[in-house]
Amino acid sequence: MVEWLIEPLTYGFVVRGLISGILAAVSCALLSAFVVWRGMAFIGDAVAHSILPGIVLAFMLGIGLFVGAFIAALLTAAGIGVLTRREAMREDTAIGVIFTGFFALGVILLSRITTYQDLTHILFGDILGVAASDIVVMLAIAIVVSAAVIAFYKELLATSFDSAYSVVIGLSPEVIRYALLFLIALTVVAGIQTVGVVLVLALLVTPAAAASLLTKRLGAVIAVSEAFAVASALIGFYTSYYFDLASGASIVLTLSLIFAVSYAASRIATRRTARRIERRSQRV
């Protein structure tokens, strides 16, 4: 058993891949509760797909792909925030306009490249192709996201549940929302190298969705989300290594299975509670 766990770690590129997967899971899961509870899942999807033109432009200009992805993610988040400011436009409408526009631009730019083989790892993930410099960037993003959530936890909590009350106590829901959009952009950029653009949304949504089935306290949801995300990164990583499967898809599928188990456990607990209440009512 020990040899089975240690064998993949004898290769440097495998160790880098595992570390990057854990860092991506930590960053995404930390914001997962706020994304789910605020109904921002579609925003995460929009940001994940809208970074395509930034990636292609960075590739064409010969600069770091992360730089292009980050700039595109920031523009997407800022655009959504501006269009939905003071409810000038419905959020789903603004997301649809920006998401489709950016993605179409990315497709056009992609068609101008002779070959897009070098960009497939961005779209679908390549956990074993992560370089040491990528880990440094991902670690920095994880630290920034963690520090921001810890420092502004009360503000995020207040604006997530009652924006009217947050205004009364002197908070600005709009500023907090822009900050959260910025953090989502960072996490998307952190996750594209490991699970890719197509699957990064799962790490932003599924951990909290599963945790919310087991607990209703925000702090507990965040803690359980982190545990689920890290566990899925570890299990998915080893599964992909030993069965020669796509790493990003293995991580997300593991997370989906965790959600299914959580859902089943929640349903069982609900039925048991209903039976107890029924028995008590019959005794009375």
C-alpha positions in Angstrom: 0.0 0.0 0.0 2.8 2.4 1.0 4.7 1.6 -2.2 1.5 2.2 -4.2 1.3 5.7 -2.7 5.0 6.5 -3.0 5.7 5.2 -6.5 4.3 8.2 -8.4 6.2 10.6 -6.1 9.5 9.3 -7.3 9.2 11.5 -10.4 9.7 15.2 -10.1 7.1 16.2 -12.7 4.5 14.0 -10.9 5.2 15.7 -7.6 4.8 19.1 -9.3 1.5 18.0 -10.8 0.1 16.8 -7.5 1.1 20.0 -5.7 -0.5 22.1 -8.5 -3.7 20.1 -8.3 -4.0 20.6 -4.5 -3.3 24.4 -4.9 -6.0 24.7 -7.6 -8.4 22.8 -5.4 -7.7 24.9 -2.3 -8.1 28.2 -4.2 -11.4 27.2 -5.9 -13.0 25.5 -2.9 -12.3 28.5 -0.7 -14.6 30.6 -2.9 -17.0 27.8 -3.8 -19.4 28.5 -0.9 -19.7 32.2 -1.9 -20.2 31.2 -5.6 -22.9 28.8 -4.7 -24.7 30.8 -2.1 -24.7 34.0 -4.2 -25.9 32.1 -7.3 -22.7 33.0 -9.2 -22.1 29.6 -10.8 -22.8 30.9 -14.3 -20.2 33.7 -13.7 -17.5 31.2 -13.0 -18.5 29.4 -16.2 -18.4 32.7 -18.1 -14.9 33.7 -16.8 -13.6 30.2 -17.5 -14.6 30.3 -21.1 -14.0 34.0 -21.7 -10.2 33.7 -21.1 -9.8 31.9 -24.4 -9.0 35.1 -26.5 -6.5 36.2 -23.8 -4.7 32.8 -24.1 -4.7 32.8 -27.9 -3.4 36.5 -28.0 -0.7 35.7 -25.5 0.3 32.7 -27.6 0.4 34.8 -30.8 2.5 37.5 -29.1 4.9 35.1 -27.5 4.2 36.1 -23.9 3.1 34.0 -20.9 -0.3 32.3 -21.4 -1.1 33.0 -17.7 -0.8 36.7 -18.4 -3.2 36.7 -21.3 -5.6 34.5 -19.3 -5.5 36.8 -16.3 -6.1 39.9 -18.3 -9.1 38.4 -20.1 -10.5 37.1 -16.9 -10.3 40.5 -15.3 -11.9 42.2 -18.3 -14.7 39.6 -18.2 -15.3 40.1 -14.4 -15.2 43.9 -14.8 -17.5 43.8 -17.7 -20.1 41.8 -15.9 -19.8 44.1 -12.9 -20.3 47.2 -15.0 -23.3 46.0 -16.9 -25.1 44.7 -13.8 -24.2 47.8 -11.7 -27.3 49.0 -9.9 -29.3 46.4 -11.7 -29.0 48.2 -15.0 -29.1 44.8 -16.7 -30.0 41.3 -15.5 -26.9 39.4 -14.5 -27.7 36.4 -16.6 -28.1 38.7 -19.6 -24.8 40.5 -19.1 -23.0 37.1 -18.6 -24.5 35.7 -21.8 -23.5 38.8 -23.8 -19.9 38.9 -22.5 -19.4 35.2 -22.4 -20.5 34.5 -26.0 -18.7 37.6 -27.3 -15.3 36.8 -25.7 -15.6 33.1 -26.6 -16.4 33.9 -30.3 -13.4 36.2 -30.4 -11.2 33.4 -29.0 -12.5 31.0 -31.6 -11.7 33.5 -34.4 -8.2 34.1 -33.1 -7.7 30.4 -32.7 -8.6 29.9 -36.4 -5.8 32.3 -37.3 -3.2 30.0 -35.7 -1.7 27.3 -38.0 -1.9 24.7 -35.2 -3.5 24.9 -31.8 -1.9 21.7 -30.4 0.1 23.7 -28.0 -3.1 25.2 -26.5 -4.9 21.9 -25.8 -3.4 21.6 -22.3 -5.0 25.0 -21.4 -8.4 23.8 -22.6 -8.4 20.4 -21.1 -5.6 20.5 -18.5 -2.2 18.9 -18.3 -1.4 18.3 -14.6 1.9 16.5 -15.4 3.1 19.4 -17.6 3.2 21.9 -14.8 6.5 23.7 -14.4 8.1 24.9 -11.1 7.3 28.5 -12.1 3.6 27.6 -12.5 3.6 26.3 -9.0 5.0 29.6 -7.7 2.3 31.5 -9.4 -0.4 29.1 -8.2 0.9 29.3 -4.6 0.9 33.1 -4.8 -2.7 33.1 -6.0 -3.7 30.6 -3.2 -2.2 32.9 -0.6 -3.9 36.0 -2.0 -7.3 34.3 -2.1 -6.9 32.8 1.4 -5.7 36.1 2.9 -8.6 38.0 1.2 -11.3 35.6 2.4 -9.9 35.6 6.0 -9.5 39.4 6.1 -13.0 40.1 4.7 -14.9 37.1 5.9 -17.5 39.2 7.8 -18.0 41.5 4.9 -18.5 38.6 2.5 -20.8 36.9 4.9 -23.0 40.0 5.4 -23.3 40.9 1.7 -24.0 37.3 0.8 -27.0 36.9 3.0 -28.5 40.4 3.4 -27.3 43.2 1.1 -29.8 45.7 2.5 -28.5 45.2 6.0 -24.9 45.4 4.9 -25.6 48.9 3.4 -27.1 50.0 6.8 -23.9 49.0 8.6 -21.8 50.9 6.2 -20.7 48.2 3.7 -20.7 48.4 0.0 -22.2 45.2 -1.6 -21.0 46.5 -5.0 -17.4 46.8 -3.9 -17.4 43.4 -2.2 -19.0 41.9 -5.4 -16.2 43.4 -7.6 -13.6 42.0 -5.2 -15.2 38.6 -5.3 -15.3 38.7 -9.1 -11.6 39.5 -9.0 -10.9 36.5 -6.8 -12.9 34.3 -9.0 -10.8 35.5 -12.0 -7.6 34.6 -10.0 -8.9 31.1 -9.2 -9.8 30.4 -12.8 -6.3 31.3 -13.9 -4.9 29.1 -11.2 -7.0 26.1 -12.3 -6.6 26.2 -16.1 -3.2 24.5 -16.0 -4.4 21.5 -14.0 -8.0 20.8 -14.9 -8.3 23.2 -17.9 -10.8 25.8 -18.9 -13.6 23.3 -19.6 -13.6 21.7 -16.2 -12.5 24.4 -13.8 -16.1 25.4 -13.1 -16.6 22.1 -11.3 -14.0 23.1 -8.7 -15.8 26.4 -8.2 -19.3 24.9 -7.7 -19.3 21.2 -6.8 -17.4 21.3 -3.5 -19.8 23.8 -1.8 -22.8 22.1 -3.5 -21.8 18.9 -1.9 -20.9 20.4 1.5 -24.2 22.4 1.6 -26.1 19.0 1.6 -24.3 18.1 4.9 -24.2 21.4 6.8 -25.8 24.9 6.6 -23.2 27.0 8.5 -21.0 28.9 6.1 -17.8 28.3 8.0 -18.5 24.6 8.0 -19.4 24.6 4.3 -16.0 26.2 3.5 -14.1 23.7 5.6 -16.0 20.7 4.2 -15.6 22.1 0.6 -11.8 22.3 1.1 -11.7 18.7 2.4 -13.8 17.5 -0.6 -11.7 19.4 -3.2 -8.3 18.3 -1.8 -9.6 14.7 -1.5 -10.8 14.8 -5.1 -7.4 16.2 -6.3 -5.5 13.4 -4.5 -7.9 10.5 -5.6 -8.3 11.8 -9.1 -4.5 12.3 -9.5 -3.7 8.7 -8.4 -6.5 7.3 -10.5 -5.3 9.1 -13.6 -1.7 8.0 -12.9 -2.4 4.3 -12.5 -5.2 3.9 -15.1 -3.8 6.3 -17.7 -6.8 8.6 -17.7 -7.2 12.4 -18.2 -6.1 14.0 -15.0 -8.5 16.9 -15.0 -11.5 14.8 -15.9 -10.5 12.2 -13.2 -10.4 14.9 -10.5 -13.8 16.4 -11.5 -15.4 12.9 -11.8 -14.1 12.1 -8.3 -15.7 15.3 -7.0 -18.9 14.5 -8.8 -19.0 11.1 -7.0 -18.4 12.8 -3.7 -21.4 15.0 -4.5 -23.5 11.9 -5.3 -22.6 10.3 -2.0 -23.3 13.5 -0.1 -26.7 13.8 -1.8 -27.5 10.2 -0.8 -26.4 10.8 2.8 -28.5 13.9 2.9 -31.6 12.1 1.7 -31.1 9.3 4.2 -30.7 11.8 7.0 -33.8 13.7 6.0 -35.9 10.5 5.9 -34.6 9.4 9.3 -35.5 12.8 10.7 -39.0 12.7 9.2 -39.5 9.2 10.7 -38.5 10.4 14.2 -40.9 13.3 14.0 -43.7 11.0 12.8 -43.0 8.6 15.7 -43.0 11.4 18.3 -46.3 12.7 16.9 -47.8 9.3 17.1 -46.8 8.9 20.8 -48.3 12.3 21.6 
